[in-house]
């Protein structure tokens, strides 16, 4: 495969970076304004505020009311949204290439000119609390919250992105503005665009709408040291669920670590898709779960790798035993050549299919800019995957799946439930 995309990078005079990937054969552009701030930049007292600010950005600016923000891009067939993660906040749009100026106008308006009126803040508190309620009513999502909390407690990475109800109820306008002053600094803002976009024109548009932004804080992000690992087994009981939900895993490598490619292949072998070892063992052979998969995440200075299983509460021990058996196989048995080639082909195919859309291209581009400060072509990424060997998988498994590193988190029905 030949990657025919054109990558470019510029920096505005105020320090905001602009990167683009030109894909001439499409008619759309996905563009995101990325803030290098998320829940790991919070404290116990304000946990949830990064996510709350993301919500409030859509609640009115100096020149647009809430409806006008929603309608601005939808009226031309576009899409506007945002998300918050552990380390990043992203406001993004997907529009026809001819509407790029409009998209940057709207994005700059909500990021730089939001009013944060106390009236809207009070209304949005209820919305976010309902979002927290929705999470707590979804045990297959909630178990991941508990798992990450176990993995990193008491570090801010253990915090919930949505925050705590009591925190949300106590937010005021000054709290939001203080967080923005400390974290929405030009040196921590990156604008990424992918699609039918000319880089020079993009920079001119971004300079028009973002070039005058100033924040005197100019603070560099202070990353708190990751605490020592303290593996544990934690069990949470919930009277309102019917299944047990299990996460087993460990901390892994950071985004910049080249060993992540071995973990990507290992993940595909272990728990990605119906042909994965876990799926075949836990679901097809033993029939004790409907949902079973492995997952990973790579961050600034750490990462995580784990397995999720939903099963009957009486099958918890069996599910854990089967999972650890697969861990042991990966640690002790070389991957057969044919299986390794198939799983690498699967991984590469998934990656290429996922990057057919401009939104995923933009996300990939932004993360490269933030975490690597360089471009890695798709061809290079595919080559890194091709170079992963069976010994690499053995090494990765032995580093990851040692008993003294494994965390097990279980969310199950209460024992007295009928």
Backbone torsions as a table, in degrees:
resi	resn	phi	psi	omega
1	UNK	NA	142.1	176.3
2	UNK	-115.3	125.1	179.2
3	UNK	-84.7	108.4	-175.2
4	UNK	-95.5	9.3	179.0
5	UNK	-71.2	154.4	179.6
6	UNK	-115.2	122.3	-177.7
7	UNK	-103.6	140.0	176.2
8	UNK	-144.3	154.2	-179.6
9	UNK	-142.3	136.9	175.5
10	UNK	-141.0	165.5	176.4
11	UNK	-130.3	126.8	176.7
12	UNK	-69.3	163.6	-175.9
13	UNK	-62.1	-23.7	-180.0
14	UNK	-88.7	-1.0	176.2
15	UNK	103.7	-7.5	177.5
16	UNK	-71.0	129.7	179.4
17	UNK	-89.7	143.9	178.5
18	UNK	-127.6	121.7	178.7
19	UNK	-128.2	150.1	-177.9
20	UNK	-145.9	154.2	173.3
21	UNK	-127.3	112.0	-178.1
22	UNK	-86.0	123.7	177.5
23	UNK	-122.0	93.2	-168.2
24	UNK	-65.1	-22.9	-172.8
25	UNK	-84.5	-0.2	177.9
26	UNK	-105.2	165.9	180.0
27	UNK	-110.4	7.4	-176.3
28	UNK	-123.7	169.7	175.5
29	UNK	-136.5	133.4	168.4
30	UNK	-105.8	129.4	-178.0
31	UNK	-134.2	136.9	-179.6
32	UNK	-131.6	140.7	171.1
33	UNK	-101.5	112.1	-173.7
34	UNK	-103.9	125.9	175.6
35	UNK	-105.0	127.2	-179.7
36	UNK	-81.6	71.2	179.5
37	UNK	-159.4	136.1	178.9
38	UNK	-155.0	-156.2	-175.2
39	UNK	-68.0	-20.5	178.1
40	UNK	-73.4	-10.7	178.2
41	UNK	-95.5	10.5	-177.7
42	UNK	-102.6	175.9	173.8
43	UNK	-117.0	171.5	175.0
44	UNK	-55.3	-36.9	-173.8
45	UNK	-75.3	-32.5	-178.2
46	UNK	-113.2	10.8	-179.1
47	UNK	-48.2	127.8	-177.9
48	UNK	106.5	-7.8	-172.0
49	UNK	-72.6	-32.4	177.6
50	UNK	-61.2	-44.2	178.3
51	UNK	-67.1	-38.0	-179.7
52	UNK	-66.0	-39.9	176.8
53	UNK	-61.8	-40.9	176.8
54	UNK	-56.0	-44.1	177.4
55	UNK	-62.4	-47.0	-173.0
56	UNK	-68.0	-20.6	179.8
57	UNK	-61.9	-20.4	-178.0
58	UNK	-96.5	7.4	-171.6
59	UNK	-106.3	27.4	174.1
60	UNK	116.6	136.8	177.1
61	UNK	-125.4	-174.3	179.9
62	UNK	-65.9	-24.1	-178.5
63	UNK	-124.1	-2.6	179.9
64	UNK	-134.2	134.3	172.3
65	UNK	-82.1	170.5	-176.3
66	UNK	-54.1	-48.2	-178.7
67	UNK	-63.9	-38.2	-177.9
68	UNK	-66.8	-32.2	174.9
69	UNK	-65.2	-47.2	-178.6
70	UNK	-64.6	-37.4	-173.2
71	UNK	-83.1	-21.6	-171.9
72	UNK	-54.4	-52.0	-177.7
73	UNK	-91.0	-30.5	177.6
74	UNK	-61.2	-30.8	-178.2
75	UNK	-66.9	-17.3	177.0
76	UNK	-115.2	20.4	176.0
77	UNK	82.8	10.1	-178.0
78	UNK	-90.9	-175.6	-175.4
79	UNK	-142.1	136.8	-179.5
80	UNK	-131.5	131.7	-179.3
81	UNK	-159.9	-175.6	179.9
82	UNK	-159.5	162.8	173.3
83	UNK	-152.9	158.1	176.8
84	UNK	-123.5	140.4	177.5
85	UNK	-127.1	-170.8	178.3
86	UNK	-59.8	-36.1	-171.6
87	UNK	-121.2	-13.3	-170.9
88	UNK	-138.4	154.5	168.9
89	UNK	-126.8	133.4	-176.9
90	UNK	-131.0	129.7	171.5
91	UNK	-110.3	124.0	-170.8
92	UNK	-139.6	160.0	179.9
93	UNK	-141.3	152.4	174.8
94	UNK	-129.7	117.3	-174.1
95	UNK	-140.1	165.6	168.2
96	UNK	-63.7	149.2	-175.7
97	UNK	-56.4	-31.2	-178.5
98	UNK	-70.3	-13.4	-177.7
99	UNK	-107.6	19.8	-178.6
100	UNK	-60.9	-43.2	-179.8
101	UNK	-58.5	-42.8	179.0
102	UNK	-62.8	-41.4	-179.4
103	UNK	-62.7	-44.7	-179.9
104	UNK	-67.0	-36.4	176.5
105	UNK	-58.6	-49.8	-178.0
106	UNK	-66.9	-44.9	-179.5
107	UNK	-61.3	-43.9	179.4
108	UNK	-64.6	-35.4	-178.3
109	UNK	-64.8	-46.1	-177.0
110	UNK	-75.3	-28.6	-179.4
111	UNK	-80.6	-37.6	-172.2
112	UNK	-103.6	-21.0	-169.6
113	UNK	-124.7	18.2	-179.9
114	UNK	-63.6	144.0	-175.8
115	UNK	-82.7	-34.6	-176.7
116	UNK	53.2	52.0	179.7
117	UNK	-68.2	144.3	-179.2
118	UNK	-60.7	-34.0	179.1
119	UNK	-63.3	-45.6	179.4
120	UNK	-69.5	-35.3	177.7
121	UNK	-60.2	-44.9	-179.4
122	UNK	-62.6	-39.7	178.6
123	UNK	-67.5	-41.1	-175.0
124	UNK	-72.2	-23.9	174.9
125	UNK	-55.7	-43.1	179.5
126	UNK	-64.4	-38.5	179.4
127	UNK	-63.1	-46.3	-177.9
128	UNK	-68.6	-37.7	177.0
129	UNK	-63.4	-36.5	174.6
130	UNK	-66.3	-33.8	176.3
131	UNK	-65.5	-39.6	175.6
132	UNK	-63.9	-42.1	177.3
133	UNK	-60.5	-40.6	-179.7
134	UNK	-63.4	-41.6	176.9
135	UNK	-61.3	-45.4	-177.3
136	UNK	-69.2	-19.1	174.9
137	UNK	-89.3	3.5	-178.6
138	UNK	-121.8	84.0	-174.2
139	UNK	-60.2	-28.4	178.9
140	UNK	-68.4	-21.4	173.3
141	UNK	-94.3	-39.1	-177.1
142	UNK	-61.4	-34.9	-178.8
143	UNK	-61.5	-33.0	178.3
144	UNK	-68.2	-35.5	175.1
145	UNK	-60.7	-47.7	-179.6
146	UNK	-63.9	-39.6	-178.8
147	UNK	-63.6	-47.7	-179.9
148	UNK	-66.1	-34.4	175.8
149	UNK	-61.5	-45.3	177.6
150	UNK	-62.6	-39.5	-173.5
151	UNK	-65.4	-34.4	-171.6
152	UNK	-124.9	-0.8	-177.5
153	UNK	-57.3	136.8	5.7
154	UNK	-97.7	18.2	-179.4
155	UNK	-63.9	150.3	177.9
156	UNK	-56.4	-22.0	175.2
157	UNK	-62.5	-18.3	178.5
158	UNK	-80.4	-10.5	-176.9
159	UNK	-70.0	149.0	170.7
160	UNK	-71.9	137.9	177.5
161	UNK	-63.1	-37.4	-178.5
162	UNK	-72.8	-24.6	179.5
163	UNK	88.5	-173.0	-179.1
164	UNK	-102.0	148.4	178.6
165	UNK	-55.5	-46.7	-176.2
166	UNK	-64.4	-32.7	175.5
167	UNK	-67.1	-49.0	-178.2
168	UNK	-57.8	-42.4	-178.1
169	UNK	-64.9	-20.9	-175.4
170	UNK	-103.0	2.9	179.9
171	UNK	-66.6	142.3	172.5
172	UNK	-131.1	167.2	-176.0
173	UNK	-54.9	-43.2	-178.6
174	UNK	-62.4	-32.7	178.5
175	UNK	-64.0	-43.3	-179.8
176	UNK	-65.8	-44.1	-179.1
177	UNK	-65.5	-36.4	177.9
178	UNK	-63.7	-43.0	179.8
179	UNK	-64.8	-40.9	178.8
180	UNK	-63.8	-44.0	-179.8
181	UNK	-59.1	-38.8	-177.7
182	UNK	-78.9	-27.1	-169.2
183	UNK	-121.4	-26.3	-179.8
184	UNK	-90.1	58.7	-179.4
185	UNK	-97.1	149.6	-176.0
186	UNK	-53.0	-37.0	-179.6
187	UNK	-71.4	-7.6	177.5
188	UNK	-116.8	22.6	175.9
189	UNK	-120.0	132.5	177.3
190	UNK	-132.2	132.7	176.8
191	UNK	-108.5	123.0	-178.3
192	UNK	-121.7	138.1	178.6
193	UNK	-137.3	140.2	177.1
194	UNK	-137.5	136.2	180.0
195	UNK	138.9	-153.5	-179.4
196	UNK	-82.2	77.6	-173.0
197	UNK	-131.0	134.7	174.2
198	UNK	-91.7	125.2	-171.8
199	UNK	-63.9	-42.8	-178.5
200	UNK	-61.1	-43.8	179.2
201	UNK	-65.6	-38.7	178.5
202	UNK	-61.3	-45.3	-179.3
203	UNK	-62.1	-40.7	178.6
204	UNK	-62.5	-41.5	179.1
205	UNK	-66.7	-44.4	-179.9
206	UNK	-64.4	-37.4	177.9
207	UNK	-65.6	-36.1	178.9
208	UNK	-61.5	-42.2	-172.8
209	UNK	-100.6	-24.4	-178.0
210	UNK	-114.4	-14.3	-170.7
211	UNK	-62.9	-27.1	-178.3
212	UNK	-91.8	1.2	-178.5
213	UNK	-70.9	129.9	178.1
214	UNK	-130.5	143.7	173.0
215	UNK	-144.9	109.9	-171.7
216	UNK	-68.1	-11.0	-179.7
217	UNK	-63.6	-49.3	-177.4
218	UNK	43.0	43.0	-176.6
219	UNK	-79.2	137.9	170.4
220	UNK	-83.3	145.9	-178.3
221	UNK	-66.2	132.1	177.1
222	UNK	-100.2	106.6	-179.4
223	UNK	-87.4	116.0	177.1
224	UNK	-67.7	144.6	-178.8
225	UNK	-63.1	135.6	176.8
226	UNK	-68.3	128.1	-178.5
227	UNK	-68.3	162.1	177.6
228	UNK	-61.5	150.4	179.5
229	UNK	-69.3	136.2	175.0
230	UNK	-134.9	73.9	-176.7
231	UNK	-52.9	145.4	-176.4
232	UNK	-155.2	164.2	169.5
233	UNK	-114.2	119.2	179.1
234	UNK	-120.1	141.3	-178.7
235	UNK	-125.4	124.3	177.1
236	UNK	-115.8	129.4	178.8
237	UNK	-101.1	142.8	-179.4
238	UNK	-139.7	121.9	-176.9
239	UNK	-75.0	-8.1	-172.5
240	UNK	-105.9	16.0	178.9
241	UNK	-124.2	158.4	-177.5
242	UNK	-107.1	-23.5	-178.6
243	UNK	-110.6	162.3	168.3
244	UNK	-93.5	139.6	179.0
245	UNK	-120.6	129.5	-170.8
246	UNK	-128.1	135.6	168.0
247	UNK	-124.0	129.6	175.7
248	UNK	-127.3	128.6	179.9
249	UNK	-178.7	-163.5	-174.6
250	UNK	-155.9	167.7	170.3
251	UNK	-69.0	150.7	179.0
252	UNK	-133.7	-153.6	-171.9
253	UNK	-88.1	163.0	179.1
254	UNK	-80.2	170.2	-174.2
255	UNK	-58.6	-36.5	-174.3
256	UNK	-81.4	-8.0	-174.9
257	UNK	-76.5	124.0	-179.2
258	UNK	-63.1	-17.1	177.8
259	UNK	-68.4	-9.8	-179.1
260	UNK	-63.6	-25.6	-179.9
261	UNK	-69.1	-34.5	174.0
262	UNK	-64.8	-38.6	178.9
263	UNK	-68.5	-34.2	176.8
264	UNK	-63.5	-42.2	178.2
265	UNK	-69.1	-42.4	177.6
266	UNK	-58.5	-42.5	178.8
267	UNK	-60.6	-40.5	-180.0
268	UNK	-65.6	-41.6	178.5
269	UNK	-64.8	-45.5	-171.7
270	UNK	-76.1	-49.4	-168.7
271	UNK	-149.8	27.9	179.7
272	UNK	-109.4	102.3	176.1
273	UNK	95.5	174.5	-175.5
274	UNK	-71.1	-21.6	-179.8
275	UNK	-90.0	-0.5	-178.2
276	UNK	-68.8	159.2	-177.5
277	UNK	-62.6	-43.0	-179.0
278	UNK	-63.9	-45.9	-179.5
279	UNK	-60.0	-45.4	-178.7
280	UNK	-64.9	-38.0	-178.7
281	UNK	-77.6	-56.8	-171.7
282	UNK	-71.2	-42.7	-176.3
283	UNK	-94.0	-53.1	-171.8
284	UNK	-76.0	-45.7	-176.7
285	UNK	-79.5	-46.5	-174.3
286	UNK	-102.4	-16.7	174.0
287	UNK	59.9	37.2	-176.3
288	UNK	-108.1	4.3	179.8
289	UNK	-152.1	148.5	171.4
290	UNK	-92.0	-44.5	-177.7
291	UNK	-109.8	123.0	177.0
292	UNK	-153.1	129.3	179.7
293	UNK	-162.6	166.2	172.8
294	UNK	-109.2	160.3	-176.0
295	UNK	-148.4	165.4	-178.8
296	UNK	-153.9	162.7	171.6
297	UNK	-155.3	137.9	178.9
298	UNK	-116.2	126.8	-175.8
299	UNK	-117.3	-171.2	-176.9
300	UNK	-57.9	-48.1	-171.5
301	UNK	-132.0	12.5	179.5
302	UNK	-164.0	-175.6	177.2
303	UNK	-162.8	178.7	178.1
304	UNK	-145.8	152.3	178.2
305	UNK	-143.5	134.4	-178.2
306	UNK	-158.1	175.8	177.6
307	UNK	-125.1	138.6	175.6
308	UNK	-116.3	136.1	176.4
309	UNK	-139.7	136.0	170.9
310	UNK	-113.6	125.0	-174.1
311	UNK	-150.4	174.3	174.6
312	UNK	-65.3	145.4	-176.7
313	UNK	-62.1	-22.6	178.3
314	UNK	-83.3	-4.5	-178.0
315	UNK	-110.4	11.7	-176.8
316	UNK	-58.7	-51.0	-177.1
317	UNK	-61.9	-40.0	179.6
318	UNK	-65.9	-42.7	-179.9
319	UNK	-62.1	-42.9	178.8
320	UNK	-65.6	-42.2	179.6
321	UNK	-61.8	-44.4	179.3
322	UNK	-63.7	-38.8	179.1
323	UNK	-64.6	-46.4	-178.9
324	UNK	-67.7	-28.4	174.5
325	UNK	-63.4	-39.8	177.8
326	UNK	-68.8	-35.8	174.6
327	UNK	-58.4	-45.5	-178.2
328	UNK	-64.2	-40.0	176.9
329	UNK	-58.5	-43.9	-179.4
330	UNK	-66.9	-29.6	-179.4
331	UNK	-79.1	-26.3	-169.8
332	UNK	-117.9	-24.0	-175.5
333	UNK	-110.3	122.0	175.6
334	UNK	-58.0	141.3	178.9
335	UNK	-70.0	125.0	177.0
336	UNK	-55.4	143.7	-174.7
337	UNK	-55.5	-44.1	-177.7
338	UNK	-65.2	-42.9	179.4
339	UNK	-64.4	-41.8	-179.8
340	UNK	-61.5	-43.5	-179.9
341	UNK	-65.1	-41.0	179.3
342	UNK	-63.8	-43.9	-177.0
343	UNK	-70.1	-34.6	176.4
344	UNK	-68.0	-38.6	177.7
345	UNK	-65.4	-40.1	176.9
346	UNK	-60.1	-46.7	-179.2
347	UNK	-62.4	-45.2	-179.6
348	UNK	-65.9	-39.7	178.1
349	UNK	-63.4	-43.9	177.6
350	UNK	-60.7	-41.4	179.9
351	UNK	-63.9	-47.4	-177.9
352	UNK	-66.3	-41.5	178.5
353	UNK	-65.1	-38.0	179.3
354	UNK	-66.9	-24.1	-177.8
355	UNK	-96.2	13.7	175.8
356	UNK	-73.4	-24.4	178.9
357	UNK	-94.0	149.8	-177.4
358	UNK	-69.9	-27.5	-179.0
359	UNK	-64.0	-47.2	178.5
360	UNK	-67.1	-34.0	176.3
361	UNK	-62.8	-43.0	-179.4
362	UNK	-64.4	-42.2	178.1
363	UNK	-60.9	-46.0	179.7
364	UNK	-62.2	-43.7	-179.2
365	UNK	-61.1	-45.1	-178.6
366	UNK	-63.8	-43.5	-178.4
367	UNK	-66.5	-35.4	174.6
368	UNK	-63.2	-42.5	179.7
369	UNK	-64.6	-38.4	-177.1
370	UNK	-78.1	-47.5	-173.0
371	UNK	-88.6	-32.3	-174.9
372	UNK	-109.7	-24.1	-174.6
373	UNK	56.2	33.4	176.3
374	UNK	-158.3	171.7	178.6
375	UNK	-102.9	135.6	171.4
376	UNK	-118.1	114.6	-176.7
377	UNK	-66.8	160.5	176.7
378	UNK	-61.3	-38.9	177.9
379	UNK	-60.3	-41.9	179.2
380	UNK	-65.0	-41.2	178.6
381	UNK	-60.8	-43.8	178.8
382	UNK	-63.7	-37.0	177.9
383	UNK	-65.8	-39.6	177.9
384	UNK	-61.4	-38.9	178.6
385	UNK	-66.4	-43.3	179.9
386	UNK	-60.1	-31.0	-176.5
387	UNK	-79.2	-8.8	179.5
388	UNK	-68.1	130.4	-177.4
389	UNK	-112.0	168.8	176.1
390	UNK	-59.2	-43.2	174.9
391	UNK	-60.1	-32.8	177.3
392	UNK	-63.0	-40.3	179.7
393	UNK	-67.1	-42.8	176.9
394	UNK	-59.0	-44.7	-179.9
395	UNK	-63.5	-45.2	-179.2
396	UNK	-63.4	-42.4	-180.0
397	UNK	-64.5	-40.0	-179.5
398	UNK	-70.7	-30.6	176.2
399	UNK	-74.6	-31.6	-172.5
400	UNK	-89.2	-45.3	-167.6
401	UNK	-101.0	36.7	174.1
402	UNK	-82.6	140.4	-176.1
403	UNK	-54.3	-34.8	-177.4
404	UNK	-75.1	-1.3	178.4
405	UNK	-114.1	-10.6	-171.9
406	UNK	-83.3	133.6	172.7
407	UNK	-108.0	138.5	176.8
408	UNK	-126.5	123.1	-179.9
409	UNK	-122.2	128.6	-175.3
410	UNK	-126.0	127.3	172.9
411	UNK	-114.5	116.2	-172.6
412	UNK	-136.8	162.4	174.9
413	UNK	-63.1	152.3	176.8
414	UNK	-62.1	148.8	-174.2
415	UNK	-61.7	-30.6	-177.1
416	UNK	-89.9	7.3	178.7
417	UNK	-71.9	135.8	-178.6
418	UNK	-67.0	NA	NA
